[in-house]
Amino acid sequence: MKLTDFVVADAILPNLSVDTKEGAIRAMVAGLKDSGSIPAEEEEGIVAAVLKREELGSTGIGNGVAVPHTKHPSVDRLVATIALSKEGVDFASLDGETVHILFLLVSPPDRPGDHLRGLESISRHLRNQNFCNFLTQATTSKQILDLLNEADSDELE
Amino acid sequence: MKPLVLAYVNVVMHVVSKTPVCQQTVTVRLENGLHLRPQSQIAQLAQQFDCDVNIRVDNRTVNAKSMFDLMTLKAAHGAELCLKASGVNAAEAIRQLVELFESDFEIDDSSSP
């Protein structure tokens, strides 16, 4: 699965200005709503579901990365957005560090395989140091989207 | 309902050049596959041991102490994983990891992934 198959270009937030987990999640879900990827009336429910998932254990997986997510019946395919935070977000991460790269995923309840494939795609690219470096240096949505396209085409060393 | 029974296909404990090696095959019983929460539990448990801990599925082998590695597993419900530890306390590491799989990570998979 390619990153651009499920990351919604219009929902990307290159400069997140909040420093709390809830603030970050709210901003990212709002991005998905504004892009038309989730129904507006489901925004609050999706925020609540993502926050509830966080209560089960932080999705801050270390190395400055978090992948908050939830299943939700209002989507019929996996959709995701990316947010970058220069200052860092307190995400109660596994390694105790603040988070600078966030991927938020919303997947249909009946498609657990797509969720796993999305996580695989994200982690496969995040293991590439060049991808991480370029991503944290990006300042615009277009730069991030160009990077995703390069990563999907295996153009990054 | 958990339809599948954990499969103990292969248990090996031997000494190669004085390095204890232990491996065991387990089956993913979680309905949503091996998602982020169980991956996180595996990494946190594996990190408590000094030995190397790897997980192999199909032809891919990942470091069980690395979340970024574990996330690449894409292990769906029913997938068979070979857990392998090499080094000090290898047998204990595998025993505890198998226990984690046997407990289904104490996750109710009808909830969030």
Interface residues (C-beta under 8 A of the other chain):
Chain A: A49 K52 R53 L56 G57 T59 I61 G62 N63 V65 V67 H69 T70 K71 L94 S107 P112 G113 H115 L116 R117 L119 E120 I122 S123 R124 L126 R127
Chain B: E31 N32 G33 L34 H35 L36 R37 S40 A43 Q44 M67 F68 D69 M71 T72 L73 K74 A75 A76 H77 S111 S112 P113
